[in-house]
Amino acid sequence: MATAPRTATRPPTPLPTVDLPSGVVEYATYGPTDSAHPPIVFVHGAVVDHRLWEPTALLLAERGFRCWVPLMPLGSHRIPLGPAADRSPRGMSRLLREFVDRFDLSSATLVANDSGGAITQFALDDDPRFVGRLVFTNCDAFDLFPPQPFRLYFALMKNRALLKPLAEAMRLRALRHSALGVGLLLNDPDPELTGSVFEPLQGDARIRDDFIAFLRGISPAELAEVTPRMSGVDLPVRLVWGRDDRCFTPAHGRRLAAVFPGGAPFVEVPGARTFVSLDQPQVVADQIAELTVGDLASP
């Protein structure tokens, strides 16, 4: 049965920070510090922040799980990395592994979405056991990095002269809720949330520079080489996929699931698009908990 989403409507508030070798990042936590369960680490994609995961993380927190969400420097971040950092997708994967290492989260279930899925694959390519379990939701894989229409839109945003006016245009609710914004990505978008994620790009040239560096580092050909190597990732893996996604279709998700040893279980989620964690947070939380606790119970 479909569950009404717990949409995170409040604007972002100051978060704790951690100084990693790749740079300073903010992060959010949910749930008890003394949880008896393995931790959950969430990885978001471009031009969203920790609030993508908040409805799901709050549900898991109620069940006693400790959840961690690094605010990845992908356009909605508020602390610039700067030109000395490797801001490519591979560099972002290094930052993710640094975050996991800093907080001793190697036993975690890592949950990825959108371009966060590509970043996770790069991290696994460098260290296939840096976490304990994996849940992929709708995300980039193979040469679909990013999908249309965002491939064209990202190509335009690589241009420093175009990025600010494009970000400013997202002040218009009708535009940002269209296919050029988040209209393809989730059902019933929250205007406050969708508006606020563009504010860092609108207001800070250093954030725009970080994002341009990330976009210029995207290589569909590189990810097309990395995704098949996930066949060497010997971890419990599950894919939880929004059935109504026209960017990352179920067929694309099943192709990714087939790469993992023995074929990873593939769970279709009706009534959900790319941002399945906002559309159907209860289903996503249930699947994460089942994989995490079920894996511990397995002989």
C-alpha positions in Angstrom: 0.0 0.0 0.0 1.3 3.5 -0.9 2.4 5.5 2.1 2.1 9.3 2.2 5.6 10.8 2.2 7.0 12.6 5.2 8.2 15.5 3.1 11.0 17.5 4.7 9.6 21.0 4.2 11.8 23.0 6.6 14.7 24.9 5.2 18.2 23.6 5.8 19.6 24.5 9.2 23.3 24.6 10.3 24.8 21.2 10.5 27.9 19.8 12.2 31.0 19.7 10.0 33.9 17.3 9.6 37.3 18.2 8.2 38.3 15.4 5.7 41.5 15.2 3.6 39.4 16.2 0.6 37.7 19.2 2.3 35.2 20.3 5.0 31.7 18.9 4.6 28.5 19.2 6.6 26.6 16.1 7.6 23.3 15.2 9.2 22.6 12.4 11.7 19.3 10.8 12.8 18.6 8.1 15.4 20.2 6.9 18.6 24.0 7.1 19.1 23.9 3.8 20.9 22.0 1.9 18.2 22.4 -1.9 18.3 22.1 -2.0 14.5 24.7 -1.4 11.9 24.7 2.3 10.8 23.0 3.6 7.6 24.9 6.0 5.3 23.0 7.8 2.6 24.5 9.3 -0.6 22.5 11.9 -2.5 23.1 13.2 -6.1 23.5 16.5 -7.8 21.6 19.7 -6.7 19.9 18.1 -3.7 21.0 17.8 -0.1 20.5 15.6 3.0 16.8 16.4 3.0 16.3 14.0 0.1 16.8 11.2 2.7 15.3 12.8 5.7 11.8 11.2 5.6 13.4 7.8 5.2 16.1 8.4 7.8 13.4 9.6 10.4 11.5 6.4 9.9 14.6 4.3 10.4 15.6 6.4 13.4 12.2 5.6 15.0 13.2 1.9 14.6 16.5 2.4 16.4 18.9 2.9 13.4 21.6 5.5 13.4 21.6 7.3 10.0 24.4 9.5 8.6 24.0 11.8 5.6 27.1 13.7 4.3 26.2 16.8 2.5 28.0 16.0 -0.7 29.5 19.0 -2.5 27.3 18.6 -5.6 25.7 22.0 -6.0 23.4 22.3 -2.9 26.3 22.4 -0.4 27.1 25.5 1.6 30.9 25.1 2.3 32.9 25.3 -0.9 35.7 22.8 -1.5 37.7 25.1 -3.7 40.0 24.5 -6.7 42.7 22.6 -4.7 40.2 19.7 -4.3 39.5 16.9 -6.7 35.8 17.7 -7.5 35.3 15.1 -10.2 33.0 12.1 -9.6 36.1 10.0 -8.7 37.2 12.7 -6.2 33.7 12.7 -4.7 34.0 8.9 -4.2 37.2 9.5 -2.3 35.5 12.0 -0.1 32.7 9.5 0.6 35.3 6.8 1.6 37.0 9.4 3.8 33.7 10.1 5.5 33.0 6.5 6.2 36.6 6.0 7.5 36.5 9.0 9.7 33.4 7.9 11.6 34.2 4.2 11.5 31.2 3.3 9.4 32.7 0.3 7.5 29.9 -1.9 8.8 27.2 0.4 7.4 24.5 -0.2 4.9 25.2 2.4 2.2 22.1 3.7 0.3 22.7 5.7 -2.9 20.5 7.6 -5.4 20.9 9.4 -8.7 24.5 10.6 -9.3 25.3 9.4 -5.8 24.9 5.9 -7.3 27.7 6.6 -9.8 29.9 8.1 -7.0 29.3 4.9 -4.9 30.3 2.7 -7.8 33.6 4.7 -8.2 34.1 4.2 -4.4 33.5 0.5 -4.7 35.9 0.3 -7.7 38.6 1.6 -5.5 37.6 -0.4 -2.4 34.9 -3.0 -2.9 34.5 -3.6 0.9 34.5 -0.1 2.2 31.0 -0.6 3.6 29.1 -3.7 4.7 25.9 -3.6 2.5 24.5 -1.7 -0.4 21.1 -0.4 -1.4 20.9 1.3 -4.8 17.8 3.3 -5.6 17.3 4.9 -9.0 20.7 6.0 -10.2 23.3 6.4 -12.9 25.0 3.3 -14.2 26.8 2.1 -17.4 26.9 5.1 -19.8 23.7 6.6 -18.5 25.5 9.4 -16.7 23.3 11.5 -16.5 20.2 10.6 -18.4 18.3 12.9 -20.7 17.1 15.6 -20.5 19.7 16.3 -17.8 22.6 15.4 -20.1 21.8 18.5 -22.2 21.1 20.6 -19.1 24.3 19.6 -17.4 26.2 20.4 -20.6 24.8 23.9 -20.5 25.7 24.3 -16.8 29.3 23.5 -17.4 29.5 27.0 -18.9 30.4 29.4 -16.2 28.5 32.3 -18.0 25.3 30.2 -18.2 25.2 28.5 -14.8 24.2 31.5 -12.7 21.3 32.5 -15.0 20.1 28.9 -15.2 20.2 28.6 -11.5 18.4 32.0 -11.1 15.7 30.7 -13.5 14.9 28.0 -10.9 13.3 30.7 -8.7 10.3 30.2 -10.9 8.3 27.4 -9.4 6.7 26.5 -12.8 10.1 26.0 -14.3 11.8 24.1 -11.5 8.8 21.7 -11.3 9.0 21.2 -15.1 11.0 18.5 -16.9 14.0 20.9 -16.7 13.8 20.9 -12.9 12.4 18.2 -10.7 9.2 17.5 -12.6 10.5 14.2 -13.9 12.1 13.2 -10.6 9.3 13.0 -8.0 5.6 13.2 -7.5 4.0 16.2 -5.8 7.2 18.3 -5.2 7.4 20.5 -2.2 8.0 24.1 -3.4 10.0 25.1 -0.3 12.3 22.2 -0.6 12.8 22.4 -4.4 13.4 26.1 -4.2 16.0 26.0 -1.4 18.2 23.4 -3.0 19.1 25.9 -5.7 20.0 28.7 -3.3 23.7 27.8 -3.0 24.2 27.9 -6.7 22.3 31.2 -7.0 24.2 32.9 -4.2 27.8 31.8 -4.2 30.2 31.7 -7.1 32.5 29.3 -5.3 29.7 26.8 -5.1 29.1 27.2 -8.8 32.8 26.6 -9.4 32.6 23.4 -7.4 29.6 22.2 -9.4 31.1 23.1 -12.7 34.2 21.1 -11.8 32.0 18.1 -10.9 30.1 18.4 -14.2 33.2 18.7 -16.3 34.5 15.5 -14.6 31.5 13.4 -15.6 32.4 10.8 -18.2 29.8 8.3 -19.4 32.5 6.2 -21.0 34.4 6.0 -17.6 31.3 4.8 -15.7 30.5 2.4 -18.6 33.8 0.7 -17.7 33.3 0.8 -13.9 29.7 -0.5 -13.6 30.5 -4.0 -15.0 33.3 -4.3 -12.5 30.6 -4.3 -9.8 30.6 -8.1 -10.5 33.5 -8.2 -8.1 31.6 -6.6 -5.2 30.9 -9.5 -2.9 28.5 -7.7 -0.5 24.8 -8.0 0.2 23.1 -5.8 -2.4 19.5 -4.8 -3.0 18.0 -2.4 -5.6 14.9 -0.5 -4.6 13.6 1.2 -7.7 10.8 3.7 -8.4 8.7 2.0 -11.0 7.4 5.3 -12.6 10.9 6.7 -13.3 11.3 7.8 -16.9 15.0 8.8 -16.4 16.3 5.6 -14.8 13.7 3.1 -15.9 13.1 -0.3 -14.3 14.9 -1.9 -17.2 18.0 0.1 -16.5 17.8 -0.9 -12.8 17.4 -4.6 -13.6 20.5 -4.4 -15.9 22.4 -2.9 -12.9 21.1 -5.6 -10.6 22.3 -8.3 -12.9 25.9 -7.2 -12.7 26.3 -8.1 -9.0 27.3 -11.7 -8.2 24.3 -13.9 -8.5 22.1 -11.0 -9.5 21.0 -8.6 -6.7 17.3 -8.6 -5.6 15.3 -6.0 -7.5 12.3 -4.4 -5.7 10.0 -2.2 -7.8 8.3 0.6 -5.9 5.0 1.7 -7.4 4.0 5.3 -7.2 7.7 6.5 -7.1 10.1 8.1 -9.5 13.8 8.9 -9.2 13.5 10.4 -5.7 11.9 7.2 -4.4 12.9 8.2 -0.8 10.6 11.2 -1.0 7.8 9.5 -2.9 7.7 6.3 -0.8 9.9 6.7 2.2 8.2 3.9 4.2 8.9 1.3 1.5 12.5 2.4 1.2 13.0 2.3 5.0 11.4 -1.1 5.2 13.8 -2.5 2.5 16.9 -0.9 4.1 16.0 -2.3 7.5 15.2 -5.8 6.1 18.5 -6.0 4.2 20.5 -4.7 7.2 18.9 -6.8 9.9 18.2 -9.8 7.7 21.9 -9.9 6.6 23.0 -10.2 10.2 20.5 -13.0 10.8 21.7 -15.0 7.9 24.0 -18.0 8.6 
